[in-house]
C-alpha cells in the first residue's frame, strides 16, 4: 500500500461564496482511504479567493482519485476542482 500527497485548488462560483463553509464541508465528504491534511484560503485576483486543500491518499484503489475529485466537485458553491500537485510517499 502506497500513499500519495496531493494538493487541490477549489475555485468558487463567485466572490459571494462562503469559503469557510466550503472548508467545513470537506472532512465530511471525502471518501474512505483519503485523509485531509490541511486547508488554506488563498487570494486569486480582484477579491476572488480559493480553497487549497492537502490530502494523503491511499493508492491501493485505482479509482480513489476520481472519487475524491467527484466529492470535492459536489460541494455547493464550488465551480472547479484542480489537482495542483501530487507526490508519492
C-alpha positions in Angstrom: 0.0 0.0 0.0 1.5 3.3 -1.1 0.4 6.8 -0.3 0.2 10.0 -2.4 0.2 13.5 -1.0 -1.9 15.7 -3.2 -3.0 19.4 -3.2 -6.2 20.5 -4.8 -7.5 24.0 -5.6 -11.2 24.5 -5.2 -12.5 27.6 -7.1 -15.7 29.1 -6.0 -18.6 30.1 -8.3 -18.3 33.8 -7.2 -16.8 36.1 -4.6 -20.0 35.7 -2.6 -19.4 32.0 -1.7 -18.6 31.4 1.9 -15.3 29.6 1.7 -15.3 28.9 5.5 -18.4 26.8 4.9 -16.6 25.0 2.0 -13.7 24.2 4.2 -16.0 22.8 6.9 -17.7 20.6 4.4 -14.6 18.8 3.1 -14.0 16.4 6.1 -17.5 15.0 5.8 -17.4 14.2 2.1 -14.0 12.8 1.4 -14.0 9.0 0.6 -12.5 6.3 2.7 -8.8 6.0 2.1 -8.3 9.8 2.0 -7.1 11.9 4.9 -7.3 15.6 5.0 -4.0 17.3 5.9 -4.7 21.0 5.8 -6.8 23.7 4.2 -6.0 27.3 3.3 -8.0 30.1 1.9 -5.8 32.0 -0.6 -6.3 35.1 -2.7 -6.5 34.6 -6.5 -7.3 38.1 -8.1 -9.7 41.0 -7.8 -11.2 39.9 -4.5 -11.6 36.3 -5.6 -10.2 33.6 -3.2 -9.8 29.9 -3.5 -9.5 27.0 -1.1 -6.3 24.9 -1.3 -6.7 21.5 0.4 -4.0 18.9 1.0 -4.7 15.2 1.3 -2.9 11.9 1.9 -4.4 9.3 -0.5 -4.2 5.5 -0.2 -3.3 4.5 -3.7 -4.3 0.8 -3.4 -7.7 1.8 -5.0 -7.2 3.0 -8.6 -10.4 4.9 -8.5 -9.8 6.9 -5.3 -8.5 10.0 -7.0 -11.6 10.2 -9.2 -13.8 9.7 -6.2 -12.1 12.5 -4.3 -12.5 14.9 -7.2 -16.1 14.0 -7.6 -16.7 14.6 -3.9 -14.9 17.9 -3.9 -16.9 19.0 -7.0 -20.2 18.2 -5.2 -19.6 20.9 -2.6 -22.2 23.7 -3.1 -20.6 26.8 -4.5 -17.5 25.1 -5.9 -17.2 25.7 -9.6 -13.9 23.9 -10.4 -11.5 21.5 -8.7 -7.9 21.0 -9.9 -5.1 18.8 -8.6 -2.2 21.3 -8.5 0.5 18.9 -7.1 1.0 15.3 -6.1 3.9 13.3 -4.7 4.3 9.6 -3.9 5.5 8.9 -0.4 
